[in-house]
């Protein structure tokens, strides 16, 4: 009789223990969204040091970019059109020191690479 009572108590307690449900509500201040917009705009207009690894026709630039992405997968790469050619540029470095360190590494694979200074803002 005691074992049946223990079974009932155990099964009753298991039903209540499994009935838990979790819910997380995140309330975000609207000013955070505005600050993120300002941050994104500032990053888009800010200047960076870049490394140019090659240039040429669009097809050639695509080939260079794919090789660069294999050689330096952690670095940001982009094809920019600067009339009359397409240029493959690598990295977005805030400081000259950081850019020069990566430039030395890139020149080992791409000896014709050039370190580009940031353009001056006209604002």
Helices and strands as residue ranges (DSSP letters): H 2-17, H 30-45, E 49-56, H 58-71, E 77-82, E 85-93, H 96-109, E 114-116
